[in-house]
Amino acid sequence: MKEKVNLIVLSHTKFGENTVILHTLCREYGRRGFLVSVGKKGGSSLFQPLNILEAEATPNPRSDLWRAGALTAKSPLAGIRGDIRKNTMTLFMGETLFKTVKEGMEEEGLFDWCERSILTLDALKSDFPNFHLRFLLELAVALGFSPTKEDLAPFAGPLIREMSALLSSPFEEAMLLPMTGAVRNEIAAATLRYLEYHTESAINVRSLKILREIYG
C-alpha cells in the first residue's frame, strides 16, 4: 500500500541501468534507502543533496529497500541552487548526514530540524559562511549529544572559544562571528572528530576538501 511521505535527499547510488537507491531522511522512518526508477539517461535534478521531496513510498516487508515514486520537489530551493557556495555547503552537509546517521536510525525531531536548517540556508541572502559550522554543532544536539564547552574542548584545542561561541550565540550573531577560512576549516574538522567519537564510527567526509577550496 502506497504512503505519501516527505524525504530529504542525502545522496544516491546507481542500482542497475534504470534504477537508483535514493538515500534519505524520512520523518516517519528515519534514515532509509528507496529504490527509484529513472529514465535511460539516469540522474535527476531531484536527487541533489538536501532536496526536500514529496513522494509515494511502497513498503516492502521482505526488504529494507522500499520503492518510492511520484517524486516532486516540496521546495524549489532557488536560493541554494543558484549559489555555488550554498550548493557546496549542501553537498558537505548531505554527506555528513549520510555518514553520521545510520541506516534505519529514527531520531525524534531530526527530520524537522534538518528541514528547518535547509530552508534557513535557502533564505539567507548573505552572512552564511559560518552556516555549515553551526549546522554540525546543532546536528550533535539533534542526535542527542551534549556539545558543551567542556565536551568540545578535547577536540577543539586552541579553537574552543570560537567553537563555544558558534554553539552558544544566537543564530544571527553566530553567522557574523569573524573567522578566516583556515579557522573555519579547522572547526569543521574538529567537529567531525567530535561526531566520530560520539557515534563510534569513522566519518570521512570527502566534500570537506571542496568546501575548503570554495571558502579558502
FILO-226282 format. One record per residue (C-alpha): x, y, z; residue in three letters. Coordinates in steps of 0.25 Angstrom, whole numbers, plus 5000, padded with zeros to 4 digits. Layout:
BEGIN
XYZALA
...
END
This chain:
BEGIN
500050005000MET
500650134996LYS
500850245006GLU
501150395004LYS
502450435011VAL
503450555011ASN
504850525008LEU
506150595010ILE
507250545000VAL
508550515005LEU
509150444993SER
508850344983HIS
509550214977THR
509350154963LYS
508650024964PHE
508449954951GLY
508250024938GLU
506950104941ASN
506950104956THR
507650174967VAL
507650164982ILE
507250294988LEU
507850315002HIS
506950395010THR
506450445023LEU
504950425025CYS
504050475037ARG
503350345039GLU
504450245036TYR
505750325039GLY
506950295030ARG
506450205019ARG
506850165005GLY
505850154994PHE
505850094980LEU
505450194970VAL
505350174955SER
505950274946VAL
506050304931GLY
507050244922LYS
507950364923LYS
507950344938GLY
508150454949GLY
507150564952SER
507250694958SER
506250644969LEU
507450554974PHE
508350674978GLN
508750674993PRO
507750725003LEU
506650744993ASN
505350735000ILE
504350644993LEU
502950594993GLU
502850444989ALA
501950324989GLU
502650214997ALA
502350064995THR
502749985008PRO
503349845005ASN
503249755017PRO
504349665011ARG
505349765009SER
505949895016ASP
505949955002LEU
504550014999TRP
504150074986ARG
503850224984ALA
503150284972GLY
502350414968ALA
503550494973LEU
503350644973THR
504050764980ALA
503450814992LYS
504250944991SER
505050994979PRO
506251034988LEU
506551144978ALA
507451224988GLY
508351094989ILE
508351044975ARG
508651184969GLY
509951204978ASP
511151114977ILE
511551144991ARG
510251094997LYS
510250974987ASN
511550934992THR
511050945007MET
509850855004THR
510850754998LEU
511650755010PHE
510450755020MET
509750635012GLY
511050555012GLU
511250575027THR
509750535030LEU
509950415021PHE
511150365029LYS
510650405043THR
509250365043VAL
509150205042LYS
508250135033GLU
506950115040GLY
507250215051MET
506050285055GLU
506450405064GLU
505250485068GLU
505150625062GLY
506350605053LEU
505650615040PHE
504850745045ASP
506150815050TRP
506850775037CYS
505750835028GLU
505750965036ARG
507250975034SER
507150955019ILE
506051055018LEU
506851155026THR
508151135018LEU
507251155005ASP
506651285011ALA
507951355015LEU
508451465005LYS
509751485012SER
510651455024ASP
510551305023PHE
512051255022PRO
511851205037ASN
510651135034PHE
511150995032HIS
511951005045LEU
510651035053ARG
509950925045PHE
511050825050LEU
510950865065LEU
509350865064GLU
509450735058LEU
510150675070ALA
509050735079VAL
507950675069ALA
508650535070LEU
508550545086GLY
509950585089PHE
510350705098SER
511350785092PRO
511650875104THR
512950955104LYS
513650855113GLU
513150735104ASP
513750805092LEU
515050845098ALA
515850715095PRO
515450725080PHE
515550885079ALA
516950905084GLY
517251055083PRO
515951085076LEU
515051055087ILE
514651195089ARG
514151205075GLU
513451075075MET
512751105088SER
512351245082ALA
511751175070LEU
510951085078LEU
510451175089SER
510251305082SER
508851345076PRO
508851295061PHE
508951435055GLU
510151465064GLU
510751325061ALA
510651365046MET
511451495048LEU
512651435056LEU
513851475049PRO
514751365044MET
515751335034THR
515551215024GLY
516651145031ALA
515951155045VAL
514651105039ARG
515350985032ASN
515950945046GLU
514650965053ILE
513950875043ALA
515050765044ALA
514950775060ALA
513450765060THR
513550645051LEU
514550575060ARG
513550605072TYR
512450535064LEU
513350425060GLU
513650405075TYR
512150405080HIS
511650325068THR
512750225069GLU
512950225054SER
513950275044ALA
513350395037ILE
514250425025ASN
513550545018VAL
514150565005ARG
513450685001SER
514150765012LEU
515250775003LYS
514350844992ILE
513750935003LEU
515150975007ARG
515451014993GLU
514151104992ILE
514351175005TYR
515851185006GLY
END
